[in-house]
Amino acid sequence: MDLQLKGRVAVVTGASKGIGLAVADAFAREGVHVVAGSRSVTPELEALRDKYGVTAVSVDLSTVDGPGALVGRAVDQYGRVDILVNNLGAATPRPSFLDIDDAEWRRIFDLTLFSAIRASRAALPRLLDADGGAIINISSINARLPFPSVVDYSAAKAGLASLTKSLSEEFAPRGVRVNAIAPGPVRTPFWTAPGGFAEAAAAQAGTTAQEAMDVVVPRSMGISTGRVTEAREVADLALFLASPLAGNITGAEFTIDGGQVKTV
Ligand SMILES: NC(=O)c1ccc[n+]([C@@H]2O[C@H](COP(=O)([O-])OP(=O)(O)OC[C@H]3O[C@@H](n4cnc5c(N)ncnc54)[C@H](OP(=O)(O)O)[C@@H]3O)[C@@H](O)[C@H]2O)c1
């Protein structure tokens, strides 16, 4: 299937690993010029730079100026931006709402919601000039489900869901589509890094982090397919939403969770 994305310019936030890396990879394979932002440039991102010419920008996207600087880099290099993937987001598991102070709420909101607000504000003037601009926000099923251990992250994702809908309403008449993807658990360093959610699940179940990802998490979270999502599967959905083939899809949120969310 020709996704008609060749030659377009995409900015991807949080792209050195996990879903952002998979998105950068998938877009680059389709012939998209990718400008990828993260604090570090990992060997995997360097490989995309060498193979497809992906531009890897080292930037702290939790700062006021970081997202604008990333978008500016794409404009400097290509003179345009056609696609923005707001992928950056972060969560720290904690025992209770009562353990989260103001500074932590602000940190999680800067990473998870304000990075998307700031990148969208910087990119929209360019997206409006594009022939069919698109924003894809990587949200989470946590935006709608109660997860007390990540209450700050969940609230930030609910804000991102609202932002998706509001931006889609304002900018659809001017040719920019805005959609969200809401994954359940995805096999990325978010889960698998030392001290991450997989280790926490493993400690509770008395098993290894690998076994937790493969068996314990799908079972305990009620994932009907029996497995977590792979980052490449989220990237493939983002590819379709960025494509002109999805030209009349806007203001929508697509869950990719193996059937974890049971409500209609
Ligand atoms: N994995 C899941 O189960 C899951 C489920 C639902 C939704 N999501 C959402 O999907 C998105 C991606 O998650 P993921 O699992 O791929 O995360 P991840 O594996 O933790 O990767 C996070 C990415 O963000 C970058 N990053 C972190 N802090 C940054 C900062 N201050 N400035 C710039 N870049 C920064 C990291 O690179 P550096 O460390 O090099 O900066 C890395 O490339 C997030 O919005 C997350 O909420 C994930």
Ligand as a Chemical Component Dictionary entry (heavy atoms), coordinates in Angstrom:
data_LIG
# 
_chem_comp.id                   LIG 
_chem_comp.type                 NON-POLYMER 
_chem_comp.pdbx_formal_charge   0 
_chem_comp.three_letter_code    LIG 
# 
loop_
_chem_comp_atom.comp_id 
_chem_comp_atom.atom_id 
_chem_comp_atom.alt_atom_id 
_chem_comp_atom.type_symbol 
_chem_comp_atom.charge 
_chem_comp_atom.model_Cartn_x 
_chem_comp_atom.model_Cartn_y 
_chem_comp_atom.model_Cartn_z 
_chem_comp_atom.pdbx_ordinal 
LIG N1  N1  N 0  5.340  1.884  26.855 1  
LIG C1  C1  C 0  4.076  1.866  27.216 2  
LIG O1  O1  O 0  3.586  0.881  27.797 3  
LIG C2  C2  C 0  3.167  3.027  26.906 4  
LIG C3  C3  C 0  1.792  2.856  27.062 5  
LIG C4  C4  C 0  0.940  3.911  26.790 6  
LIG C5  C5  C 0  1.453  5.117  26.346 7  
LIG N2  N2  N 1  2.789  5.255  26.209 8  
LIG C6  C6  C 0  3.288  6.553  25.755 9  
LIG O2  O2  O 0  4.097  6.393  24.614 10 
LIG C7  C7  C 0  5.075  7.406  24.593 11 
LIG C8  C8  C 0  6.442  6.774  24.417 12 
LIG O3  O3  O 0  6.646  5.863  25.473 13 
LIG P1  P1  P 0  7.842  4.833  25.476 14 
LIG O4  O4  O 0  7.338  3.659  26.191 15 
LIG O5  O5  O -1 8.415  4.663  24.124 16 
LIG O6  O6  O 0  8.880  5.620  26.420 17 
LIG P2  P2  P 0  10.407 5.338  26.724 18 
LIG O7  O7  O 0  10.781 3.981  26.286 19 
LIG O8  O8  O 0  10.590 5.715  28.155 20 
LIG O9  O9  O 0  11.155 6.392  25.805 21 
LIG C9  C9  C 0  11.011 7.755  26.095 22 
LIG C10 C10 C 0  11.690 8.589  25.034 23 
LIG O10 O10 O 0  11.558 9.962  25.428 24 
LIG C11 C11 C 0  12.852 10.566 25.501 25 
LIG N3  N3  N 0  12.874 11.572 26.549 26 
LIG C12 C12 C 0  12.673 11.387 27.875 27 
LIG N4  N4  N 0  12.784 12.567 28.522 28 
LIG C13 C13 C 0  13.074 13.497 27.572 29 
LIG C14 C14 C 0  13.300 14.887 27.602 30 
LIG N5  N5  N 0  13.281 15.592 28.744 31 
LIG N6  N6  N 0  13.565 15.526 26.437 32 
LIG C15 C15 C 0  13.620 14.846 25.290 33 
LIG N7  N7  N 0  13.391 13.528 25.184 34 
LIG C16 C16 C 0  13.126 12.860 26.318 35 
LIG C17 C17 C 0  13.798 9.413  25.774 36 
LIG O11 O11 O 0  15.075 9.700  25.302 37 
LIG P3  P3  P 0  16.255 10.341 26.197 38 
LIG O12 O12 O 0  16.240 9.598  27.496 39 
LIG O13 O13 O 0  17.451 10.127 25.344 40 
LIG O14 O14 O 0  15.912 11.773 26.337 41 
LIG C18 C18 C 0  13.168 8.309  24.912 42 
LIG O15 O15 O 0  13.576 8.458  23.575 43 
LIG C19 C19 C 0  4.917  8.188  25.897 44 
LIG O16 O16 O 0  4.139  9.334  25.685 45 
LIG C20 C20 C 0  4.175  7.225  26.789 46 
LIG O17 O17 O 0  3.414  7.885  27.755 47 
LIG C21 C21 C 0  3.671  4.248  26.464 48 
# 
loop_
_chem_comp_bond.comp_id 
_chem_comp_bond.atom_id_1 
_chem_comp_bond.atom_id_2 
_chem_comp_bond.value_order 
_chem_comp_bond.pdbx_ordinal 
LIG N1  C1  SING 1  
LIG C1  O1  DOUB 2  
LIG C1  C2  SING 3  
LIG C2  C3  SING 4  
LIG C2  C21 DOUB 5  
LIG C3  C4  DOUB 6  
LIG C4  C5  SING 7  
LIG C5  N2  DOUB 8  
LIG N2  C6  SING 9  
LIG N2  C21 SING 10 
LIG C6  O2  SING 11 
LIG C6  C20 SING 12 
LIG O2  C7  SING 13 
LIG C7  C8  SING 14 
LIG C7  C19 SING 15 
LIG C8  O3  SING 16 
LIG O3  P1  SING 17 
LIG P1  O4  DOUB 18 
LIG P1  O5  SING 19 
LIG P1  O6  SING 20 
LIG O6  P2  SING 21 
LIG P2  O7  DOUB 22 
LIG P2  O8  SING 23 
LIG P2  O9  SING 24 
LIG O9  C9  SING 25 
LIG C9  C10 SING 26 
LIG C10 O10 SING 27 
LIG C10 C18 SING 28 
LIG O10 C11 SING 29 
LIG C11 N3  SING 30 
LIG C11 C17 SING 31 
LIG N3  C12 SING 32 
LIG N3  C16 SING 33 
LIG C12 N4  DOUB 34 
LIG N4  C13 SING 35 
LIG C13 C14 SING 36 
LIG C13 C16 DOUB 37 
LIG C14 N5  SING 38 
LIG C14 N6  DOUB 39 
LIG N6  C15 SING 40 
LIG C15 N7  DOUB 41 
LIG N7  C16 SING 42 
LIG C17 O11 SING 43 
LIG C17 C18 SING 44 
LIG O11 P3  SING 45 
LIG P3  O12 DOUB 46 
LIG P3  O13 SING 47 
LIG P3  O14 SING 48 
LIG C18 O15 SING 49 
LIG C19 O16 SING 50 
LIG C19 C20 SING 51 
LIG C20 O17 SING 52 
# 
